[in-house]
Amino acid sequence: MYKILIADDHPLFREAISNVIHTSFPDSDLLEAQTLESALELSLEQDDLDLILLDLNMPGMNGLNGLITLRNESPTIPVVIVSAEEDKQIVLQAITYGAIGFITKSSSREEMTNALKQILAGNVYLPSDIIRSNSPETRRQPRNDDKRIAPEMLSSLTRRQLLVLERMSTGESNKQIAYNLNIAETTVKAHVSAILRKLNVHNRIQAVLSAGNIDFSEYLKR
């Protein structure tokens, strides 16, 4: 049984996501909040929460500042952004600021169910269609402080490691990568460890953020 806080100011969406959760996890205990303030209060009172589903645009949020505040106040509770926002940079920034996933409100019921299952299994979830997007509105100039992967670091990866990194960057879990590449999940984990070491990053999220705009086809030609 999971204990989940749904923080969103729209009653219809809270009802919709509640139905999705109860269908897949019927014994879950669901709490609701309509403002950042009430979400903060509940997160402090209910420190055994398994997950917070957080809307970016409800009262008090002020965009990603609300996520930062919530993570500072309750750092041990995983937070997933659930939003109508579909800007790639916003999605990646949310992960940078501590969210473990990003679910778009335009997702189908099946997509939301799959996302929640991945997240509750301990994986990071990113909307693959947005992460793959290179449209002008989502391609902004990188900030100077953005961590980018140097070409020589990418060249140090084997072809298989590049394939794994490419799928990591689209939000696939180890299990999905193993299935799609027809290899064992333990092999995927070994590749991920090697990738982190070679790219000099500390975790999967940093690797995904760094690989955001890489043209993998160029490196996979070799």
C-alpha positions in Angstrom: 0.0 0.0 0.0 1.3 3.5 -0.9 0.6 6.8 0.8 0.4 9.5 -1.9 -0.3 13.2 -1.7 -2.0 14.8 -4.8 -1.3 18.5 -4.7 -3.4 20.2 -7.4 -6.0 23.0 -7.4 -8.2 21.4 -10.0 -10.8 19.0 -8.5 -11.4 17.2 -11.8 -7.7 16.4 -12.2 -7.4 15.2 -8.6 -10.3 12.9 -9.2 -8.8 11.6 -12.5 -5.4 10.9 -11.0 -7.0 9.3 -7.9 -8.9 6.9 -10.2 -5.7 6.0 -12.0 -3.9 5.3 -8.7 -6.7 3.3 -7.2 -7.0 1.2 -10.3 -3.3 0.2 -10.3 -2.7 0.4 -6.5 -6.2 -0.2 -5.0 -5.1 -0.1 -1.3 -3.3 3.2 -1.6 -4.0 6.0 0.9 -4.5 9.2 -0.9 -4.3 12.8 0.5 -5.2 16.0 -1.3 -3.9 19.6 -1.2 -5.1 22.6 -3.3 -2.2 25.0 -2.5 1.5 24.8 -1.9 1.0 25.9 1.7 -1.4 23.0 2.4 0.9 20.6 0.6 3.8 21.7 2.8 1.7 21.3 6.0 0.7 17.8 5.0 4.2 16.8 4.0 5.5 17.8 7.4 2.6 16.1 9.3 2.7 12.9 7.1 6.4 12.1 7.0 5.7 8.6 5.9 4.4 9.7 2.5 5.7 7.6 -0.4 5.2 10.2 -3.1 4.0 13.7 -3.7 2.4 14.5 -7.1 2.8 18.3 -7.5 1.1 20.7 -9.9 3.4 23.5 -11.1 0.7 26.1 -11.4 -1.4 25.8 -8.3 -1.6 28.7 -5.8 1.7 29.5 -4.1 3.9 27.6 -6.4 5.5 30.4 -8.4 6.7 27.9 -10.9 9.7 25.7 -9.9 10.3 27.8 -6.7 7.5 25.8 -5.1 9.2 22.5 -5.9 12.5 23.9 -4.4 10.6 24.9 -1.2 8.9 21.6 -0.9 12.2 19.7 -1.4 13.9 21.8 1.2 11.1 21.3 3.8 10.6 17.6 3.2 13.8 16.3 1.5 13.1 12.6 2.1 9.7 12.5 0.3 10.0 11.9 -3.5 8.2 14.5 -5.6 6.9 14.1 -9.1 5.7 17.1 -11.2 2.3 16.7 -12.8 1.7 19.6 -15.2 0.2 20.8 -18.5 3.7 22.3 -19.2 5.4 20.6 -22.1 8.6 22.7 -22.5 11.6 20.5 -22.5 13.7 23.0 -20.5 11.1 23.1 -17.8 11.0 19.3 -17.6 14.8 19.1 -17.3 15.0 21.9 -14.8 12.4 20.2 -12.6 14.6 17.1 -12.4 17.6 19.3 -11.7 15.7 20.9 -8.8 15.0 17.5 -7.2 11.9 16.0 -8.8 12.2 12.3 -9.6 9.8 12.5 -12.5 7.6 14.6 -14.7 4.1 13.6 -16.0 2.3 15.7 -18.4 -1.5 16.2 -17.9 -2.0 15.4 -21.6 -0.8 11.9 -21.0 -3.2 9.1 -21.5 -4.5 7.0 -18.6 -2.2 4.2 -19.8 0.8 6.5 -19.9 0.1 7.9 -16.4 -0.3 4.3 -15.1 3.0 3.3 -16.6 4.7 6.4 -15.3 3.5 5.8 -11.7 4.5 2.2 -11.8 8.0 3.2 -12.9 8.3 5.9 -10.3 7.0 3.7 -7.4 9.5 1.0 -8.5 12.3 3.5 -7.9 13.0 4.8 -11.4 13.1 8.3 -12.8 10.3 9.0 -15.3 10.6 11.6 -18.1 8.1 12.1 -20.9 10.0 10.6 -23.8 8.2 12.6 -26.6 9.2 15.9 -25.0 12.8 14.8 -24.2 13.3 13.7 -27.8 11.9 17.0 -29.1 14.3 19.4 -30.9 11.6 21.9 -32.0 12.6 25.6 -31.9 10.4 26.4 -28.9 12.3 23.9 -26.8 15.8 24.5 -28.1 17.1 27.3 -26.1 20.7 28.5 -25.8 22.4 26.5 -23.0 23.4 28.5 -20.0 27.1 28.7 -19.2 26.6 26.7 -16.0 25.0 23.8 -17.9 27.1 20.7 -17.6 27.7 19.3 -21.1 29.5 16.1 -22.1 32.8 16.7 -23.8 33.2 14.9 -27.2 36.2 13.0 -25.9 34.1 11.6 -23.0 31.4 10.4 -25.4 34.1 8.9 -27.6 35.3 6.8 -24.6 31.9 5.0 -24.5 31.5 1.7 -26.3 28.7 1.4 -28.9 26.6 -0.6 -26.4 27.1 2.1 -23.7 26.0 4.8 -26.2 22.9 2.8 -27.0 22.1 2.5 -23.3 22.8 6.2 -22.7 20.5 7.1 -25.6 17.7 5.2 -24.1 18.4 6.6 -20.6 18.0 10.1 -22.1 14.5 9.3 -23.3 13.5 8.3 -19.8 13.5 4.5 -20.1 14.1 2.4 -17.0 16.8 -0.3 -16.8 14.1 -2.9 -17.4 12.8 -1.2 -20.5 16.4 -0.8 -21.8 17.2 -4.4 -21.2 14.0 -5.5 -23.1 14.6 -3.1 -26.1 18.3 -4.0 -26.4 17.7 -7.7 -25.7 20.2 -7.9 -22.9 20.0 -8.8 -19.2 19.0 -6.1 -16.7 22.1 -6.8 -14.7 24.1 -6.0 -17.9 22.3 -2.7 -18.2 23.1 -1.8 -14.6 26.8 -2.5 -15.4 26.7 -0.3 -18.5 25.0 2.5 -16.5 27.8 2.3 -13.8 30.4 2.5 -16.6 28.7 5.4 -18.2 28.5 7.4 -15.0 32.2 6.8 -14.4 33.3 7.7 -17.9 31.2 10.8 -18.0 32.4 11.9 -14.6 28.8 12.3 -13.2 27.4 11.1 -9.9 24.0 9.8 -10.9 21.6 8.8 -13.6 19.8 12.2 -13.6 23.1 14.1 -14.3 23.9 11.8 -17.1 20.4 12.3 -18.6 20.6 16.1 -18.3 24.1 16.2 -19.9 23.0 14.0 -22.8 19.9 16.1 -23.5 20.9 17.5 -26.9 23.4 14.9 -28.1 23.0 13.7 -31.7 23.5 10.0 -30.9 23.3 9.0 -34.6 26.6 10.8 -35.3 28.5 8.8 -32.6 26.8 5.5 -33.4 28.0 5.7 -37.0 31.5 4.6 -36.0 
